[in-house]
């Protein structure tokens, strides 16, 4: 079983007693009658407390994702994940200056944000107060405004904040946006 190099399509899989399933969505695997719906509490805790998102785990036990550019070798006793592709970065900096890279990065980021705005519903952005979510929110706001699709109250943003962790409280940065 292999996933495309850039991860355009998901591949998730279930490994249970006497059963191996794979599909492009977790929902498809959960539809199988032999699959027990059991919440992956470790994944939820890591996601909520540490904002850590393990790219292999799903929110359900025994259902995992195959990573982009990887294969799964499945035997009766084992599942082995191996990387089969890496981007070739040789020669990537052929006499270009930092302004060229900055402009190219902005164009790529703008394109990525705009691709995610293609929907029929209301758009929302998860805000952490960091540079990545702030940049995505600013570019989404700009694109929606240009398309006359910006909601009346402005861009909808959502954040996880915890009073218990004063050292990682980014509310003041979030409010600036």
N, C-alpha and C positions, 0 to 999 in steps of 0.2 A: 504494500500500500504506500503511495507517495503523495506528497502535497506539492503543488506548484512552487517554483523558486521564490516568488514574491508574496505568496500568501493571498492571492486574489480571492480564492475560494477556500472556505473552511473545510477541514476534514476532522471530524471528531469520531471517537470510537469508544465502545463499551467492551470491557472484558470481565465476564462473570463466569461462574461455574458452568462449564460445557457450552459456553456461548460467546462468540465474538461478533460484534456488529460494527459497521461504520456507516457514516452518513455525512451530509454537508451541514446538518443542523442538529443540535442537542434534542430539539423537539421530536425529530424523526426517530431518534433512538428511544426516547421516552415513550413513544407510541407503541413500541413492542411490548407485548403482554408479559414477557419473561423479565423485563427490566424493572427492578425495584426502585422507586423514587425515594432516594435517601439524600438528604441535604449534606453537602460537604461543609461541615461547621468550621473546619480549619481555614478553608478558602474564604468564607464569609468573614471570619474574625480578622484574618490578615488584610482583607480588602477594606474593612471598615476602620480598623484601628490604625493600621500602618499605611494605608493606601497602596498596599503591595498587591500587584496583580500578576500572579504566576500564570504565564502564558500557556501552560500545559493543562493545568487543572480547570475544571468547570465548577459550577456551583452544585453539582451532583456527584456523589461518590461513584467511583468506578467508570465515570465518563471523562475522557481526556481529549485534548486537542493534539493533533499532529502538527508540528511547527513547520513554517514555510521552508522549503528546500530540504526537507527531511523525508526519510522513508521509515516505514515500520516493517520489521522482519518478524513474522509471527510463526511460532512453532507451537507444538502441544504444551511445552513447558515454559515458554518465555516470549516476551515481546521486547524486541531490541530496536531502539530508535537510533538512526544514523543520519548525519548530515551528508547530502550528496551534492550540494551546490553552495558556493560562496561568490559574492560579487567580485569581479576582477577590478581592483583599484589601482593597478599599475598604470602609470601615465596619466592619472586623473588631474594632475596639476601642471599641465603643460603651459608654462609661461603666463599664467593668469594671476591677476592681482586680487587683493581681498575685496575690493569693490565689486568685481565681476562675480566672485563667489557669493557675496551678500545679495546682489541683485538676483542671481539665479536661485538662491535659497528662498528669497521672498516670493518669487514667481511660483516656485514649487509649492510652498506653503499656502499661498493664496489659492492655487489650483486644487490642492487637497481639501482645504476648507470649503471651497465652492462646490466641490463634488459631493460633500456631505450635506449640503443645503438643498439638494435636489430631493424634495419630499413634498407630500401634499399636506402634511400637518404643520403644527407650530414647531419652530426650531428652539432648542434650548442648549445651553453650554454648561458643562460642569466646570465650576471655577474653584481653583485651589489658591489663587493669589500668586502663583508662580508665573514665570515668563511664558511657559508653553500655553497654559490655559488663557492667560491674558492676551497673548498674541492671537490665538484662535478666536477669542471673543471679539477682539477689535476687527479682525478681518471679516468675521461673520456679520458684524454690525455694518461694516462698510458695504459688503456685497448685498445684504438684504435691503439696505437703504437705496442703493443704486437700482435694485429691481423693484422698488416700491413695495416690498414685502415685510418691512420692519413693523412688528406689532406696535400698537398705539402707545403702550407703556414702555417700549424699548425692548431690547433683547432679553429673553428669559434666561436667567442663570440660576444654577443650583450648586450648593456647597455642602460638604460635610464639615461640621465644626464641633469641637468637643471642649467643654470647660475643664475637663480633667487633665488636659495636656497644654499647659500654658506655653511651653517652649516651642510647640509646633502650631500655635494659633496664628493663622494668617488672615483673620477677619479684617484687619485694617487695610491690608492690600486688596482684599476682595472688594471692600467698600469703595476704594479709589476708582475701581473700574465702573 
